Amino acid sequence: MQMEEQLIALTKKTLEDLVHKRYEKLILEQTLTEETATFLQEVFELQGNLTWPLDEALLDIDVYEMNDQSYFVTEIRYLWFDHEESAIVLFCKAFTNAEKTAITAFIIDTVDA
C-alpha cells in the first residue's frame, strides 16, 4: 500500500472514531490532545451530530506533502452533521520515517470553516 493510501485509510479510521465520539481512544493513541478534543467537541456541538456521509463516495480526503517534505497533511472536505454536508474541514498531520515507508505519528490538527 502506498503512503497516500495508508494516510487516507488512517484518516477514515480517525473520522470513524470521531463520529462515534471515541475521544479517549484517540487521546490514548496520541492522535488527539485533550486541548484539541475539547475544541472539536465545542465546534461539533454547535454543528449537530457528526455523521458519516450518506454515500462514502462523497467523503473527500486530500493528501498533501509539505514543500519542505517534513510531514503530510490530510484534509477531509467537508464534514457531515446530521447527514448534511457542512463547511467544516478536518485537518490531520502525518509524520513518516525518512524513507516515507512508514507512518511514525498521526495527529488531528484542527478544524476550520
Summary of the structure (lengths in Angstrom):
residues: 113
radius of gyration: 13.7
end to end distance: 31.3
largest distance: 41.2
contacts: 301
relative contact order: 0.20
helix: 35%
strand: 32%
